[in-house]
Amino acid sequence: MCVIVHKPPDARIPPDLVRAALALNNDGWGLMGFGVDGRLIIERHAASEHASIAAALAKHADADLVLHLRQRTRGSNERENAHPFKVAEHLYLMHNGTLPIHSRVAGKSDTWHFVHDILRPLHARHAALFDDPAFLTLLELGLKQENKVVLLDERAKSIAVLNRAHGVEFEGLWLSNTRWIDRSVLPLTDTPQPQQRSYAADKLHFG
């Protein structure tokens, strides 16, 4: 299902939060945002290594930043399924959840199909729609509550979170969910859904 974390410039992502989310979402990761100089930050990686993520977060500590940790549900764990996805030259997207969309290309995720088969053609014909708050509201209404979409517009220097109300505010951060944050690493209180947890191989028993 993945985890998305939006970090405003004055917030920090605790190391334990990264470890807890990575424990259950280790099929790729990515960043998008704006540095202190306003410069665009875009990264996509297939390999989920804690040290690499920690180094990137330290490098962009004062950025307005969105982190995506992927849990593969549909599609391969190759880099081309990592987030963010480019919708247009100035527009990028991250997604958390599953979409009931036809997978016409084997190995590509539901988000890949959402971007390539719906959003890109729509933007090509009606680019102004994506600057219209009413259209973003309409898009939000079409998503189920478990689906969160974050759109970054490089021209407007803006980050829009769709279905934000169905995520979680945590220490100045916005989290797309808490279910896929390992409670054995970072137990949270008053979560809107129960946290999952990972188990070491020697703790698993099959009767």
C-alpha positions in Angstrom: 0.0 0.0 0.0 3.0 2.3 0.5 3.6 5.3 2.8 3.9 8.9 1.8 5.3 11.5 4.1 5.0 15.3 3.4 7.6 17.3 5.3 7.2 21.1 5.4 10.5 23.1 5.4 10.5 23.6 9.2 9.8 19.9 10.1 12.0 16.9 10.3 11.4 13.2 9.6 12.4 11.1 12.7 14.9 8.3 11.8 12.6 5.8 13.6 9.7 6.7 11.4 11.8 6.0 8.3 12.9 2.6 9.7 9.3 1.7 10.7 7.9 2.6 7.3 10.7 1.0 5.4 10.3 -2.3 7.3 7.0 -2.8 5.5 7.6 -0.7 2.3 10.9 -1.7 0.8 10.1 -2.0 -3.0 11.5 1.4 -4.0 11.5 4.9 -2.8 11.5 8.5 -4.1 11.5 12.2 -3.3 10.0 15.3 -4.8 9.9 18.8 -3.5 11.6 22.2 -3.5 14.9 23.1 -2.0 15.5 26.2 0.0 16.5 27.9 -3.2 13.3 26.9 -4.9 15.0 24.3 -7.1 13.1 21.2 -8.0 14.1 17.9 -6.2 13.2 14.7 -7.9 14.6 11.2 -7.1 13.4 7.7 -7.9 15.1 4.5 -6.7 14.4 0.8 -7.1 16.6 -0.3 -4.2 15.3 0.7 -0.7 18.4 1.2 1.5 18.0 3.0 4.8 21.4 4.7 4.5 20.6 6.2 1.1 17.2 7.5 2.3 18.7 9.0 5.5 21.5 10.7 3.5 18.9 12.2 1.1 16.8 13.5 3.9 19.8 15.0 5.6 20.9 16.7 2.4 17.4 18.2 2.0 16.7 18.8 5.6 15.2 22.3 5.1 13.3 21.5 1.9 9.6 21.3 1.4 9.7 17.6 0.7 7.6 14.5 0.0 9.0 11.0 0.6 7.4 7.9 -1.0 8.2 4.4 0.3 6.7 1.8 -2.0 5.1 -1.5 -1.0 4.6 -3.4 -4.3 1.0 -4.6 -4.8 0.8 -4.5 -8.6 3.7 -4.3 -11.1 7.3 -5.1 -10.7 9.7 -3.4 -8.3 11.8 -1.9 -11.1 12.7 1.8 -11.0 10.0 2.8 -13.6 7.4 1.9 -11.0 9.0 4.0 -8.3 7.4 7.3 -7.4 7.2 10.2 -8.3 5.8 9.9 -11.8 6.0 12.7 -14.3 2.5 13.7 -15.6 3.8 16.7 -17.6 7.0 18.7 -17.9 6.3 20.6 -14.7 3.9 18.2 -13.0 4.7 15.2 -10.8 2.6 12.7 -8.8 2.9 10.3 -5.9 0.2 7.9 -5.0 -0.7 5.6 -2.0 -3.4 3.0 -2.4 -4.7 0.7 -5.1 -6.7 1.8 -8.1 -9.3 -0.3 -10.0 -7.7 0.3 -13.3 -7.1 -2.0 -16.3 -3.4 -3.1 -16.5 -2.7 -3.2 -20.2 1.1 -3.4 -19.8 2.5 -6.4 -17.8 4.8 -5.4 -15.0 3.6 -1.8 -14.7 1.8 -0.7 -11.6 -1.7 0.7 -11.3 -0.2 4.2 -10.6 1.9 3.9 -13.9 -1.3 3.1 -15.8 -3.2 6.0 -14.0 -0.5 8.4 -15.1 0.1 7.1 -18.6 -3.4 6.2 -19.7 -5.5 8.8 -17.9 -3.6 11.8 -16.5 -1.1 12.4 -19.3 -3.7 12.3 -22.2 -6.0 14.5 -20.1 -3.3 17.0 -19.5 -2.3 17.0 -23.2 -5.8 18.0 -24.2 -6.8 20.1 -21.2 -3.7 21.3 -19.4 -5.5 24.2 -17.7 -7.6 21.7 -15.7 -4.7 20.9 -13.5 -4.4 24.5 -12.4 -8.1 24.6 -11.4 -8.9 23.8 -7.7 -12.4 22.7 -8.8 -10.8 19.9 -11.0 -8.5 18.8 -8.1 -11.6 18.6 -5.9 -13.4 16.5 -8.5 -10.4 14.2 -8.8 -10.3 13.9 -5.1 -14.0 12.9 -5.0 -13.3 10.2 -7.5 -10.7 8.5 -5.3 -11.6 6.1 -2.4 -10.5 7.2 1.0 -7.5 4.8 1.1 -6.1 6.5 -2.1 -4.0 9.5 -1.5 -2.5 11.5 -4.3 0.2 14.2 -4.0 0.7 16.6 -6.9 3.7 18.8 -7.3 3.5 21.7 -9.7 7.0 23.1 -10.5 5.7 26.2 -12.2 3.4 27.2 -9.3 5.9 25.9 -6.7 3.0 24.1 -5.0 2.3 20.7 -3.5 -1.3 19.6 -3.3 -2.4 16.6 -1.2 -5.7 14.9 -2.3 -7.6 13.1 0.4 -5.4 14.8 3.0 -8.2 14.5 5.6 -7.9 10.7 5.4 -4.2 10.8 6.3 -2.6 11.6 9.7 -0.8 14.6 11.1 2.3 13.6 13.1 4.9 15.9 14.6 4.4 18.5 11.9 4.4 15.9 9.1 1.5 14.5 7.1 1.4 10.7 6.7 -0.7 9.0 4.1 -1.5 6.2 6.5 -0.3 4.5 9.7 -1.3 0.9 8.9 2.0 0.3 7.1 4.3 1.8 9.7 5.7 -1.2 11.6 4.5 -1.0 15.2 7.4 -3.2 16.5 9.8 -0.4 15.4 7.6 2.7 16.2 4.4 2.2 18.1 2.0 5.2 17.6 -0.9 6.2 19.7 -4.4 7.2 18.5 -3.9 5.9 15.0 -6.9 5.9 12.7 -6.2 2.3 11.7 -4.2 -0.5 13.5 -0.5 -0.7 12.7 0.9 -3.8 11.1 4.2 -5.3 12.1 7.0 -7.3 10.6 8.4 -10.6 12.1 11.8 -12.0 12.0 12.1 -15.4 10.2 12.8 -17.2 13.5 9.6 -15.9 14.9 7.4 -17.4 12.2 5.8 -20.8 12.8 3.5 -22.7 10.4 1.4 -25.5 11.9 
